[in-house]
């Protein structure tokens, strides 16, 4: 007799038993595949979330960086380049430098496109007596910023057009000067183009005019006594050393001082956004990793339990089948079916049960895993359902597991003596 034909007839005749066996394998394989699909979806979703977070972080960082840049610009310049011969004690006592250097130094520095500073602004500052008002003021001769890192940057100090002046708030109040009024300054006529807001420092008694006019008034043609600048946002302890090293190569007969509090505040505020954004991203990765570990732990318990239960159930079905068919086994043996054929009949049925259950379980597992969502309002995310390697492993492992579970019942059926069975019946 053909064993395959007997297996086919056995399945057709006992559909319920075969269906229960297939269902058992389907549950085991489906649980495994669903768990793996959920983990793959989790990884894909994690990549999607992290990519979106990185893009969002980048955009937010750019916005915050721009906001911080605008805020810290109000702090003003924080680097001062002076002639090397300038005594710093005199500078702090007089509020201005008494030594001078060529205006061309600022142009030379700008052309070198230094990386450690920007917003380079040459200036000529001196404390003078305004003869027309008999009032001591700080005169600041300025020109336009000669170097910016980017054309999108806004100069910290706008140039003052020839024939115009900008006044500090306190000075304008005391002299009762308004925007648009003309006034005499060292015998020259100037128009007040702007009055700065109160700043609470020496700027409140400062007069800003065009650099060339200031040089002529002070008798210092082509000369300046300071170059104001803004340092880079490098948050390093040796930031000032880098600035001095770079500028020293270009202007060796100068010295550099830094307004420490302003520099630190600028660096800290402009880097705070990046630190916060990176911390948020790291926390998101940590949360996703923890969630995946929890799901792995759950799957590590659930899958073995279901697979063991499936194997026990298949073995139980096979044993019950053998007991129910004792007479049939005896008849088949009496008709000439050998023990090996009887053994192959039961084992083959079990392997076919495992094969069909694995195929259906794989499909059901992928569908179940893809239908799972972390949140009700979450956009569906599908992972590729066909994994050839996994499918081959399951189509081989499931029949082998079913055969192993049915091994003892099949062996019991093959070893039964037909004479004893028929005599008893």
SULVENDA-V214502 format. One record per run of one state. SS is the DSSP state (H for helix, E for strand, - for the rest). FROM is the first residue (numbers start at 0). TO is the last residue. If there is no record, write none. Layout:
ss->[SS/SS]
from->[FROM/FROM]
to->[TO/TO]
//
This chain:
ss->[-/H/-/H/-/E/-/H/-/E/-/H/-/E/-/E/-/E/-/E/-/H/-/E/-/E/-/H/E/H/-/E/-/E/-/H/-/E/-/H/-/H/-/H/-/H/-/H/-/H/-]
from->[0/2/13/14/73/78/83/87/94/100/102/103/111/116/130/134/142/146/147/163/167/168/175/181/185/187/195/201/205/210/218/222/224/225/231/238/250/253/258/259/324/325/334/338/371/387/405/406/414/417/424]
to->[1/12/13/72/77/82/86/93/99/101/102/110/115/129/133/141/145/146/162/166/167/174/180/184/186/194/200/204/209/217/221/223/224/230/237/249/252/257/258/323/324/333/337/370/386/404/405/413/416/423/424]
//
